[in-house]
Amino acid sequence: MRTQVGIVGAGPAGLLLSHLLHLHGIDSLVLEARSRDYVENRIRAGVLENTTEDLLSQAGVGERMRHDGIAHHGINLRFNGSDHRIDFRALTDRHVMVYSQHLVVQDLIAKRLGAGGQISFEAEDVAVHDVATARPRITWRQCGREQSLECDFIAGCDGFHGICRPSLPDGALTVFERDYPFGWLGILAEAAPSSDELVYVNHDRGFALLSLRSPTVSRLYLQCAPDEDLQAWSDDRIWAELRARTSRDGFTLNEGRVLQKGVTQMRSFVVEPMQFGRLFLLGDAAHIVPPTGAKGLNLAAADVAFLARALHAFFADHRTDMLDGYSATCLSRVWKVQRFSAWMTSMLHRFEQHGGFDRRVQLAELDYVTGSVAASTALAENYVGLPL
């Protein structure tokens, strides 16, 4: 088999890259280890930057997003028992879109298959070969038969635990990482959102986040231990802790049936460079951000946007400069987003090693950010998305 770009992973990055390449007249084949049903219903983050929203709309996959998504023009920071709103519209004239990642994946799969795109689900034993040559290959097993794909380039969009990054030789990459001493206990609840916009809570008992997926479904989070035992958290205990951390005068927490619960570990991770030979790493295969700033999917979309342009320049005009600069260009944005996500995380969470001084400094930071137009603007600019 032969194609121009072999793509490993049918998450948002791999599917969006395949679709953008199709719009440029470039052939690709997407390989995915999981089933289509699993991929389409895997619940993940649901806040799209304005830049990501624009990218999807311009690519012709934004119709359902514009109809069903919920535009948010600000967020609230809650501390010392009071809300302080960051007004995106006033500060940046932009917004974010609440639209679940699994819906983005569904939209992209429907678009690719509708256009005759090739997506092979349940591909087993995927491996990449000869990435340092002009003819890299991907091998896998499908329905018991060995398959081989020769291509011009390989895009590793297979996530943090995928096979592409580990396939590179020792010493090819430098790893930068930080593990945080806490996680997020998250629930999906059959309850109307308690706020029209996201509420980030800094509380003496720990961080909490009030988010949503739809007018009838809430997504809620509590700071917890990174190895938290979910069995120790009954629904009643979760709601009691959410009430305690999110309380303020005049606020009512809407409660309902818990549909899903889990613990998310908090990690910052980057590899440099994001390319080796003709293998390019995108999204979680190259970088992880803590979810505090809602940046994971959005950072992957930025990688995709640049690589799609670089591949178009190569196939249309025989240019290699953009491909050669892929890693440096993406990493410039990656590190800015890492900075923002780490800052939001440090500002909003309780750290066990912090004493009274550190706690007062943290609250002073929140007071400054919400009281200064310049500081609020910096937060808003990063939250709605840096330019692509």
SVG drawing of the C-alpha trace seen along z (x, -y; Angstrom):
<svg xmlns="http://www.w3.org/2000/svg" viewBox="-31 -48 52 62">
<polyline fill="none" stroke="black" stroke-width="0.4" points="0.0,0.0 1.1,-3.6 0.0,-7.0 1.5,-10.4 1.0,-10.8 0.5,-8.0 -1.2,-9.1 -1.1,-7.1 -4.0,-7.8 -7.7,-8.8 -8.0,-11.4 -8.8,-15.0 -5.2,-15.7 -5.0,-12.7 -8.5,-13.2 -8.1,-17.0 -4.8,-16.6 -6.2,-14.0 -9.1,-16.4 -6.9,-19.5 -4.6,-17.4 -7.6,-16.3 -8.6,-19.9 -5.1,-20.5 -5.4,-17.4 -3.0,-15.3 -3.7,-11.6 -3.5,-10.1 -4.5,-7.0 -5.3,-7.0 -4.6,-4.0 -6.3,-3.7 -5.9,-0.9 -9.3,-1.4 -12.7,-0.7 -14.8,-3.5 -17.3,-3.3 -14.7,-3.8 -13.0,-6.7 -16.4,-8.5 -17.6,-8.2 -14.4,-8.8 -15.2,-11.7 -12.5,-14.4 -12.2,-18.1 -14.8,-20.4 -13.5,-24.0 -12.3,-25.2 -10.3,-28.3 -11.6,-30.9 -8.7,-30.0 -9.7,-26.3 -13.3,-27.1 -12.3,-29.2 -10.0,-26.5 -12.9,-23.9 -15.3,-26.3 -13.0,-27.3 -12.3,-23.5 -16.1,-22.9 -16.6,-20.8 -18.1,-23.4 -21.8,-23.2 -22.9,-21.2 -20.5,-23.0 -22.0,-26.4 -25.5,-24.9 -25.0,-22.9 -21.9,-24.5 -22.2,-27.1 -20.2,-30.3 -18.7,-31.6 -17.6,-35.2 -15.8,-35.0 -14.9,-32.9 -15.2,-33.4 -12.4,-33.1 -13.9,-32.4 -11.8,-33.0 -12.4,-34.4 -16.0,-33.6 -16.5,-36.0 -16.7,-35.7 -14.4,-37.8 -15.3,-37.7 -12.7,-37.8 -14.6,-39.4 -13.2,-37.9 -15.5,-40.0 -14.5,-43.3 -10.8,-42.5 -10.2,-40.6 -13.4,-40.8 -13.3,-37.0 -14.8,-34.0 -14.3,-30.3 -16.7,-27.5 -17.9,-24.7 -18.2,-21.7 -17.1,-18.3 -14.0,-16.7 -15.9,-13.5 -18.3,-15.5 -15.4,-17.1 -14.1,-13.5 -17.6,-12.4 -17.8,-15.4 -14.3,-14.7 -14.9,-11.0 -18.2,-11.7 -16.6,-14.3 -13.6,-12.1 -15.6,-9.0 -18.2,-11.0 -15.4,-12.3 -14.0,-8.8 -11.2,-9.1 -9.4,-6.1 -9.5,-5.3 -8.6,-1.8 -10.0,-1.2 -8.8,1.7 -5.4,1.8 -3.2,4.1 0.5,4.1 1.1,0.8 4.8,0.0 6.8,-2.7 10.0,-2.0 12.7,-3.8 11.6,-7.2 15.1,-8.6 14.8,-7.7 12.8,-9.2 10.5,-6.2 9.2,-5.6 6.8,-2.7 4.0,-1.7 3.1,1.9 0.1,3.3 -2.2,6.3 -5.8,6.0 -8.3,8.9 -5.3,11.3 -3.5,10.1 -0.2,8.3 -0.3,4.9 2.4,2.5 2.1,-1.2 4.8,-3.1 4.5,-6.9 6.4,-10.1 5.8,-11.3 4.4,-9.9 2.4,-11.9 2.5,-10.6 -0.9,-11.6 -1.2,-8.6 -1.1,-10.3 1.1,-10.1 1.1,-6.3 1.3,-5.8 4.0,-3.9 5.5,-6.7 7.5,-8.6 9.0,-5.5 10.0,-4.2 12.7,-6.9 16.3,-6.0 17.7,-6.8 19.0,-10.3 16.8,-11.6 14.6,-13.5 15.0,-15.6 12.2,-15.3 11.0,-18.1 8.4,-17.2 6.8,-18.0 4.4,-15.9 2.1,-17.7 1.4,-16.4 -2.4,-16.3 -5.0,-15.2 -8.5,-16.0 -11.5,-13.9 -14.0,-14.6 -17.6,-13.7 -20.2,-14.0 -23.6,-14.7 -27.1,-14.8 -27.6,-18.3 -28.2,-21.7 -25.0,-23.9 -24.8,-25.9 -23.3,-28.8 -23.6,-30.2 -19.8,-30.3 -16.9,-28.2 -16.1,-28.9 -12.5,-28.2 -12.4,-28.0 -9.4,-28.6 -10.5,-27.3 -8.7,-26.4 -9.9,-22.8 -8.5,-22.7 -9.3,-23.6 -12.7,-23.0 -14.0,-23.7 -17.6,-24.1 -17.9,-23.3 -20.6,-21.9 -21.2,-19.9 -24.7,-21.0 -27.7,-22.8 -28.6,-19.6 -25.2,-18.0 -22.5,-19.4 -18.8,-18.6 -17.3,-19.1 -13.9,-18.7 -12.2,-18.5 -8.5,-18.6 -7.5,-15.3 -4.5,-13.0 -2.9,-11.8 -3.5,-8.2 -7.0,-8.8 -9.1,-5.7 -12.4,-6.3 -14.0,-3.7 -13.6,-6.0 -15.6,-8.7 -19.3,-8.0 -21.6,-10.3 -22.8,-11.9 -19.2,-12.6 -18.4,-14.2 -21.4,-16.5 -20.7,-17.4 -17.1,-18.4 -18.2,-20.3 -20.7,-22.2 -18.0,-23.0 -15.5,-24.3 -17.8,-26.2 -20.0,-27.9 -20.6,-31.7 -23.5,-33.9 -26.4,-33.5 -24.9,-30.5 -26.7,-27.1 -24.9,-24.1 -27.2,-22.1 -26.9,-18.4 -28.1,-15.3 -27.3,-11.7 -23.6,-11.0 -23.1,-9.5 -19.3,-9.1 -16.4,-9.6 -12.6,-9.3 -9.3,-10.7 -7.0,-12.7 -3.3,-13.0 -1.7,-16.4 1.4,-16.5 3.4,-18.9 5.4,-17.2 7.3,-18.3 9.7,-16.6 12.2,-18.4 12.4,-18.3 8.9,-17.4 10.3,-15.7 12.8,-13.2 13.5,-12.4 10.1,-12.1 8.2,-11.4 6.4,-14.4 4.9,-14.3 1.6,-16.1 -0.6,-16.7 -0.2,-14.5 2.5,-12.5 4.7,-15.5 3.3,-17.5 0.9,-17.3 -0.5,-20.2 -2.4,-20.2 -6.1,-20.7 -6.4,-23.9 -6.1,-26.1 -8.2,-23.9 -5.4,-23.7 -4.7,-20.0 -7.0,-19.7 -6.3,-23.3 -2.5,-22.9 -2.9,-19.8 -5.0,-21.7 -2.3,-24.3 0.3,-21.6 -2.0,-20.3 -2.6,-23.6 1.1,-24.3 2.0,-20.8 -0.8,-20.8 0.5,-24.1 4.0,-22.8 3.0,-19.6 1.0,-21.5 4.1,-23.7 6.2,-20.5 3.8,-18.7 2.6,-21.8 5.8,-23.8 8.6,-21.4 9.4,-23.6 11.1,-22.1 11.6,-25.1 8.3,-24.9 8.8,-21.2 12.3,-21.8 11.0,-24.5 8.0,-22.5 9.4,-21.7 10.8,-25.2 7.6,-26.9 5.3,-24.6 7.5,-24.6 7.4,-28.4 3.6,-28.1 3.9,-25.0 6.1,-26.6 3.9,-29.7 0.9,-27.4 2.9,-25.4 3.7,-28.6 0.1,-29.7 -1.2,-26.3 1.5,-26.0 0.7,-29.5 -3.1,-28.8 -2.4,-25.6 -0.1,-27.1 -2.4,-30.1 -5.5,-28.0 -4.5,-24.8 -3.4,-24.1 0.1,-22.8 0.7,-20.8 4.2,-22.3 2.8,-25.9 2.6,-27.7 0.8,-30.8 3.1,-33.1 2.7,-31.1 -1.1,-31.1 -1.3,-34.8 0.9,-35.4 -1.4,-33.1 -4.5,-35.0 -2.7,-38.3 -1.9,-37.0 -5.6,-36.3 -6.5,-39.7 -4.0,-41.4 -5.1,-39.4 -8.8,-40.2 -8.2,-43.8 -5.8,-44.8 -7.0,-45.4 -3.5,-44.5 -3.3,-41.3 -6.9,-40.3 -6.2,-41.0 -3.1,-38.7 -5.2,-35.9 -8.0,-36.4 -5.6,-36.5 -4.1,-33.2 -7.4,-31.6 -9.2,-32.4 -6.1,-31.4 -2.9,-32.8 -2.9,-33.5 -2.0,-30.5"/>
</svg>
